[in-house]
C-alpha cells in the first residue's frame, strides 16, 4: 500500500538522536522537497504531453491533407457522373416524348 507523504516523513524523521525542533525542521524540509518534486514532475509531464500532442498533430496533417484531397477528387468524379446521368435521363425523356418518329 502506498504511504502518504506525512507517513513517509514520520519514517524518515524517526530517529532518537534528533531533538523535537530538529525533527520538525526535518519534517518541514522533507515535505517541502516532496511538494517541489511533485510540482516539478507535474510540470514536466504537462510539457511532455504538449510536445507529444503537437508532434502527433504535425505527423497527422499530411495524412489528413491527402485524405481531404482524395475525398475532393472523389466528389468531383461523382459530380461529373451525376451530370452524365442527368444528360442520359434527359435523352431518355426526350426519346419517350417523341417515340419512334425517327424510324
C-alpha positions in Angstrom: 0.0 0.0 0.0 1.2 3.5 -0.8 2.2 5.7 2.1 1.1 9.3 2.4 3.8 12.0 2.4 3.2 12.5 6.1 3.7 8.8 6.8 7.0 8.8 4.8 8.1 11.9 6.7 7.4 10.2 10.1 9.6 7.2 9.0 12.3 9.5 7.5 12.5 11.7 10.7 12.0 8.9 13.2 15.4 9.0 14.9 16.1 9.3 18.6 19.2 11.3 18.0 17.3 14.4 16.9 15.7 16.9 19.2 12.0 17.8 18.8 12.8 21.0 17.0 15.3 19.3 14.6 12.6 16.7 13.8 10.1 19.4 13.0 12.6 21.2 10.8 13.5 17.9 9.1 9.8 17.1 8.5 9.1 20.5 7.1 12.1 20.2 4.8 11.1 16.7 3.7 7.5 17.8 2.9 8.7 20.9 1.1 11.0 18.8 -1.0 8.3 16.3 -1.7 5.9 19.0 -2.8 8.5 20.7 -5.0 9.4 17.4 -6.7 5.7 16.6 -7.2 5.0 20.0 -8.7 8.1 19.8 -11.0 7.1 16.3 -12.1 3.6 17.6 -13.0 5.1 20.5 -15.0 7.5 18.1 -16.8 4.6 15.8 -17.6 2.4 18.6 -18.9 5.3 19.9 -21.1 5.9 16.4 -22.4 2.2 15.9 -23.2 2.0 19.3 -25.0 5.1 18.3 -27.1 3.7 14.8 -27.8 0.3 16.3 -28.8 2.0 18.8 -31.1 4.1 16.0 -32.7 1.1 13.8 -33.2 -0.9 16.6 -34.8 2.1 17.5 -37.1 2.5 13.9 -38.2 -1.2 13.6 -38.9 -1.5 16.7 -41.0 0.0 15.2 -44.3 -2.3 12.2 -44.0 -5.3 14.4 -43.3 -4.4 16.6 -46.3 -4.1 13.5 -48.5 -7.4 12.2 -47.4 -9.1 15.5 -48.0 -7.6 15.7 -51.5 -8.8 12.1 -52.2 -12.3 12.9 -51.0 -12.4 16.1 -53.1 -11.3 14.1 -56.1 -14.0 11.5 -55.5 -16.6 14.2 -55.0 -15.6 15.8 -58.4 -15.8 12.4 -60.0 -19.3 11.8 -58.5 -20.5 15.2 -59.6 -19.3 14.5 -63.2 -21.1 11.1 -63.2 -24.3 12.8 -61.9 -24.1 15.3 -64.8 -23.7 12.4 -67.2 -26.7 10.6 -65.8 -28.8 13.8 -65.9 -27.9 14.2 -69.6 -28.7 10.5 -70.2 -32.1 10.9 -68.3 -32.9 14.0 -70.4 -32.2 12.0 -73.6 -34.4 9.1 -72.4 -37.2 11.6 -71.6 -36.9 13.2 -74.9 -37.0 9.9 -76.7 -40.0 8.9 -74.7 -41.9 12.0 -75.7 -41.2 11.6 -79.4 -41.4 7.8 -79.6 -40.2 6.1 -82.7 -40.8 9.1 -85.0 -37.3 8.8 -86.5 -37.7 5.1 -87.5 
